[in-house]
């Protein structure tokens, strides 16, 4: 469309060569760690490996770990992965099974 042809995007990145492979990274200043941009084809593997490395940690732990190394992995992507992890689903359902809620009725007030 005519609107799309007039749009320009500025993408600020650097290139780092790792084992003969060019990787896009966030431009690094002196005291910053390297943060990688992940290709769509690599997203699942990166998220999966982080999830396993933190022993099936939840959203907050995954987000923290991912944000230290990667730039373009969103919370929605993490949640999509977590909602498909069979091990986490089983872990969540067994924890809920043992919960018993009982109503306590008392006429005493402290």
C-alpha positions as CSV (number, residue, x, y, z in Angstrom):
1,X,0.0,0.0,0.0
2,X,1.0,3.6,-0.4
3,X,1.2,4.1,3.4
4,X,3.6,1.1,3.8
5,X,5.9,2.4,1.1
6,X,6.4,5.7,2.9
7,X,7.2,4.1,6.2
8,X,10.8,3.8,7.3
9,X,12.1,2.0,10.4
10,X,15.3,2.6,12.2
11,X,16.7,-0.5,13.7
12,X,19.7,0.1,15.9
13,X,21.9,-3.0,16.2
14,X,25.5,-4.3,15.8
15,X,26.8,-7.5,14.4
16,X,29.0,-9.9,16.3
17,X,30.6,-12.9,14.6
18,X,30.3,-16.0,16.7
19,X,31.8,-19.2,15.3
20,X,31.7,-17.9,11.8
21,X,28.0,-16.9,12.2
22,X,26.9,-13.3,12.3
23,X,24.6,-12.5,15.2
24,X,22.6,-9.3,15.6
25,X,23.2,-7.7,19.0
26,X,22.2,-4.6,20.9
27,X,25.0,-2.0,20.5
28,X,27.3,-2.5,23.5
29,X,28.8,0.2,25.6
30,X,31.8,-0.4,27.9
31,X,29.9,-1.9,30.9
32,X,26.9,-3.5,29.2
33,X,26.6,-7.3,28.6
34,X,25.9,-8.5,25.1
35,X,22.2,-9.0,24.4
36,X,21.3,-11.0,21.3
37,X,18.4,-10.6,18.9
38,X,16.9,-14.0,18.3
39,X,15.7,-15.2,14.9
40,X,12.2,-16.5,14.7
41,X,13.5,-20.0,13.8
42,X,15.6,-20.0,17.1
43,X,12.9,-18.7,19.4
44,X,11.5,-22.0,20.6
45,X,15.0,-23.5,21.3
46,X,16.2,-20.5,23.2
47,X,13.1,-20.3,25.4
48,X,13.1,-24.0,25.9
49,X,16.8,-24.1,26.9
50,X,16.4,-21.3,29.4
51,X,13.3,-23.0,30.8
52,X,15.2,-26.2,31.4
53,X,18.3,-24.4,32.7
54,X,16.2,-22.9,35.5
55,X,14.5,-26.2,36.2
56,X,11.1,-25.4,34.8
57,X,11.0,-21.9,36.5
58,X,8.0,-19.8,36.1
59,X,7.3,-16.6,34.1
60,X,9.2,-14.2,36.4
61,X,12.4,-16.3,36.6
62,X,12.3,-17.0,32.9
63,X,11.8,-13.3,32.1
64,X,14.7,-12.3,34.3
65,X,17.0,-14.9,32.8
66,X,16.0,-14.2,29.2
67,X,16.3,-10.4,29.6
68,X,19.9,-10.7,30.7
69,X,20.9,-12.3,27.4
70,X,18.2,-11.6,24.8
71,X,16.5,-8.5,23.5
72,X,13.4,-9.4,21.5
73,X,11.7,-12.2,23.5
74,X,8.5,-10.9,24.9
75,X,6.4,-11.9,27.9
76,X,3.7,-13.2,25.6
77,X,6.2,-15.5,23.9
78,X,7.3,-16.8,27.3
79,X,3.7,-17.4,28.4
80,X,2.9,-19.2,25.2
81,X,5.8,-21.5,25.9
82,X,4.9,-22.0,29.5
83,X,1.3,-22.8,28.7
84,X,2.5,-25.6,26.4
85,X,5.0,-27.2,28.9
86,X,3.5,-30.6,29.8
87,X,5.8,-31.0,32.8
88,X,4.7,-27.6,34.3
89,X,1.1,-28.5,33.6
90,X,1.4,-31.8,35.5
91,X,3.3,-30.0,38.3
92,X,0.6,-27.4,38.6
93,X,-2.3,-29.9,38.6
94,X,-0.8,-32.1,41.3
95,X,-0.1,-29.2,43.6
96,X,-3.8,-28.1,43.4
97,X,-5.1,-31.7,44.0
98,X,-3.7,-31.7,47.6
99,X,-5.4,-28.5,48.6
100,X,-8.4,-28.9,50.9
101,X,-10.6,-25.9,51.8
102,X,-12.8,-26.1,54.8
103,X,-15.2,-23.5,56.1
104,X,-14.8,-22.6,59.7
105,X,-17.8,-21.1,61.4
106,X,-17.3,-19.5,64.8
107,X,-19.3,-17.2,67.0
108,X,-16.3,-16.1,69.0
109,X,-14.7,-12.7,68.1
110,X,-11.2,-11.7,69.3
